[in-house]
């Protein structure tokens, strides 16, 4: 891992540590934390090749009934794509990450992503 992705992995773990003590209702109303979590999760995106490889196995829109399979059964690249897909649902539903957290899967998703940062084919998202 590079220093930059090491730092991202650390921030993902910090967010997971905070989440273990936060209820879904608390996450829903704590807008500053929710916004910070969203920013951390969107710092990187998959490379075009990794996106093309992972996309066929990641439903869009998300299949909310298959969250456990998304978190525990996906490759690291597909897991990041699932997470970005959940976040994209904010256009239509408030706080989509709360749905994942309510099923007890957001913390494990962050921990799994953090553990596999070095396996991801990612590029930093540049602010325009």
C-alpha positions as a Markdown table, in Angstrom:
| # | Residue | x | y | z |
|---|---|---|---|---|
| 1 | Unk | 0.0 | 0.0 | 0.0 |
| 2 | Unk | 1.1 | 3.6 | -0.5 |
| 3 | Unk | 1.0 | 6.1 | 2.3 |
| 4 | Unk | -2.1 | 7.7 | 0.8 |
| 5 | Unk | -4.1 | 4.4 | 0.7 |
| 6 | Unk | -2.7 | 3.5 | 4.1 |
| 7 | Unk | -4.2 | 6.7 | 5.4 |
| 8 | Unk | -7.6 | 5.9 | 3.7 |
| 9 | Unk | -7.6 | 2.4 | 5.3 |
| 10 | Unk | -7.0 | 4.1 | 8.7 |
| 11 | Unk | -9.9 | 6.5 | 8.1 |
| 12 | Unk | -12.2 | 3.6 | 7.1 |
| 13 | Unk | -11.3 | 1.8 | 10.3 |
| 14 | Unk | -11.9 | 4.9 | 12.4 |
| 15 | Unk | -15.3 | 5.2 | 10.8 |
| 16 | Unk | -16.0 | 1.5 | 11.5 |
| 17 | Unk | -14.9 | 2.0 | 15.2 |
| 18 | Unk | -17.3 | 4.9 | 15.6 |
| 19 | Unk | -20.2 | 3.1 | 13.9 |
| 20 | Unk | -20.1 | 0.2 | 16.4 |
| 21 | Unk | -21.4 | 2.6 | 19.0 |
| 22 | Unk | -23.9 | 4.4 | 16.8 |
| 23 | Unk | -27.5 | 3.2 | 16.3 |
| 24 | Unk | -29.1 | 3.5 | 12.8 |
| 25 | Unk | -31.4 | 6.3 | 14.2 |
| 26 | Unk | -28.3 | 8.2 | 15.5 |
| 27 | Unk | -26.6 | 7.8 | 12.2 |
| 28 | Unk | -29.7 | 9.2 | 10.4 |
| 29 | Unk | -29.8 | 12.4 | 12.5 |
| 30 | Unk | -26.0 | 13.0 | 12.9 |
| 31 | Unk | -25.6 | 14.8 | 9.6 |
| 32 | Unk | -22.0 | 15.9 | 10.1 |
| 33 | Unk | -20.9 | 12.3 | 10.8 |
| 34 | Unk | -23.0 | 11.0 | 7.9 |
| 35 | Unk | -21.5 | 13.6 | 5.6 |
| 36 | Unk | -17.9 | 12.8 | 6.7 |
| 37 | Unk | -18.5 | 9.1 | 6.3 |
| 38 | Unk | -19.8 | 9.8 | 2.7 |
| 39 | Unk | -16.7 | 11.9 | 2.0 |
| 40 | Unk | -14.3 | 9.2 | 3.2 |
| 41 | Unk | -16.1 | 6.5 | 1.2 |
| 42 | Unk | -16.0 | 8.6 | -2.0 |
| 43 | Unk | -12.3 | 9.6 | -1.9 |
| 44 | Unk | -11.4 | 6.9 | -4.3 |
| 45 | Unk | -13.1 | 5.3 | -7.3 |
| 46 | Unk | -12.4 | 2.2 | -9.2 |
| 47 | Unk | -10.3 | 2.4 | -12.3 |
| 48 | Unk | -12.2 | 2.1 | -15.6 |
| 49 | Unk | -11.0 | -1.4 | -16.1 |
| 50 | Unk | -11.9 | -2.5 | -12.5 |
| 51 | Unk | -15.3 | -0.8 | -12.9 |
| 52 | Unk | -16.0 | -2.7 | -16.1 |
| 53 | Unk | -15.0 | -6.0 | -14.5 |
| 54 | Unk | -17.0 | -5.5 | -11.3 |
| 55 | Unk | -20.1 | -3.9 | -12.7 |
| 56 | Unk | -21.8 | -7.0 | -14.2 |
| 57 | Unk | -22.0 | -8.5 | -10.7 |
| 58 | Unk | -23.3 | -5.4 | -8.9 |
| 59 | Unk | -27.0 | -4.6 | -9.3 |
| 60 | Unk | -28.0 | -1.0 | -10.0 |
| 61 | Unk | -30.1 | 0.0 | -8.2 |
| 62 | Unk | -28.9 | -1.9 | -5.2 |
| 63 | Unk | -30.7 | -5.1 | -4.2 |
| 64 | Unk | -31.4 | -4.2 | -0.5 |
| 65 | Unk | -32.4 | -7.7 | 0.2 |
| 66 | Unk | -28.9 | -9.0 | -0.7 |
| 67 | Unk | -26.8 | -6.7 | 1.4 |
| 68 | Unk | -25.1 | -9.5 | 3.3 |
| 69 | Unk | -24.0 | -11.1 | 0.0 |
| 70 | Unk | -22.7 | -7.8 | -1.1 |
| 71 | Unk | -20.7 | -7.2 | 2.0 |
| 72 | Unk | -19.4 | -10.7 | 2.6 |
| 73 | Unk | -19.4 | -12.3 | -0.8 |
| 74 | Unk | -18.0 | -9.6 | -3.1 |
| 75 | Unk | -14.5 | -9.1 | -4.3 |
| 76 | Unk | -12.9 | -5.9 | -2.8 |
| 77 | Unk | -13.5 | -4.0 | -6.1 |
| 78 | Unk | -17.1 | -5.1 | -6.2 |
| 79 | Unk | -17.6 | -4.2 | -2.5 |
| 80 | Unk | -16.4 | -0.6 | -3.3 |
| 81 | Unk | -18.8 | -0.5 | -6.2 |
| 82 | Unk | -21.7 | -1.7 | -4.0 |
| 83 | Unk | -20.9 | 1.0 | -1.5 |
| 84 | Unk | -20.8 | 3.7 | -4.2 |
| 85 | Unk | -24.1 | 2.3 | -5.5 |
| 86 | Unk | -25.7 | 2.6 | -2.0 |
| 87 | Unk | -24.4 | 6.2 | -1.8 |
| 88 | Unk | -25.8 | 7.0 | -5.2 |
| 89 | Unk | -29.3 | 6.2 | -3.9 |
| 90 | Unk | -29.2 | 9.4 | -1.9 |
| 91 | Unk | -30.8 | 11.0 | -4.9 |
| 92 | Unk | -34.0 | 9.1 | -4.2 |
| 93 | Unk | -33.9 | 8.1 | -0.5 |
| 94 | Unk | -32.5 | 9.9 | 2.5 |
| 95 | Unk | -29.4 | 8.4 | 4.2 |
| 96 | Unk | -29.1 | 5.2 | 2.3 |
| 97 | Unk | -26.2 | 4.0 | 4.5 |
| 98 | Unk | -28.7 | 3.8 | 7.4 |
| 99 | Unk | -30.4 | 0.9 | 5.6 |
| 100 | Unk | -27.1 | -0.9 | 5.5 |
| 101 | Unk | -26.3 | 0.0 | 9.1 |
| 102 | Unk | -29.7 | -1.1 | 10.3 |
| 103 | Unk | -28.9 | -4.6 | 9.1 |
| 104 | Unk | -25.6 | -4.6 | 11.0 |
| 105 | Unk | -23.6 | -4.6 | 7.8 |
| 106 | Unk | -22.1 | -1.1 | 7.4 |
| 107 | Unk | -19.3 | -1.6 | 10.0 |
| 108 | Unk | -18.3 | -5.0 | 8.5 |
| 109 | Unk | -18.3 | -3.5 | 5.0 |
| 110 | Unk | -16.0 | -0.7 | 6.1 |
| 111 | Unk | -13.6 | -3.1 | 8.0 |
| 112 | Unk | -13.5 | -5.5 | 5.0 |
| 113 | Unk | -12.9 | -2.6 | 2.6 |
| 114 | Unk | -10.1 | -1.3 | 4.9 |
| 115 | Unk | -8.5 | -4.7 | 5.1 |
| 116 | Unk | -8.4 | -5.0 | 1.3 |
| 117 | Unk | -7.4 | -1.5 | 0.3 |
| 118 | Unk | -4.1 | -2.8 | -1.2 |
| 119 | Unk | -6.2 | -5.2 | -3.4 |
| 120 | Unk | -8.3 | -2.4 | -4.9 |
| 121 | Unk | -7.7 | -1.0 | -8.4 |
| 122 | Unk | -8.6 | 2.6 | -7.4 |
| 123 | Unk | -7.7 | 6.1 | -8.3 |
| 124 | Unk | -8.2 | 9.2 | -6.2 |
| 125 | Unk | -11.3 | 11.3 | -6.9 |
| 126 | Unk | -10.2 | 14.8 | -7.8 |
| 127 | Unk | -12.2 | 17.8 | -6.7 |
| 128 | Unk | -13.2 | 20.0 | -9.7 |
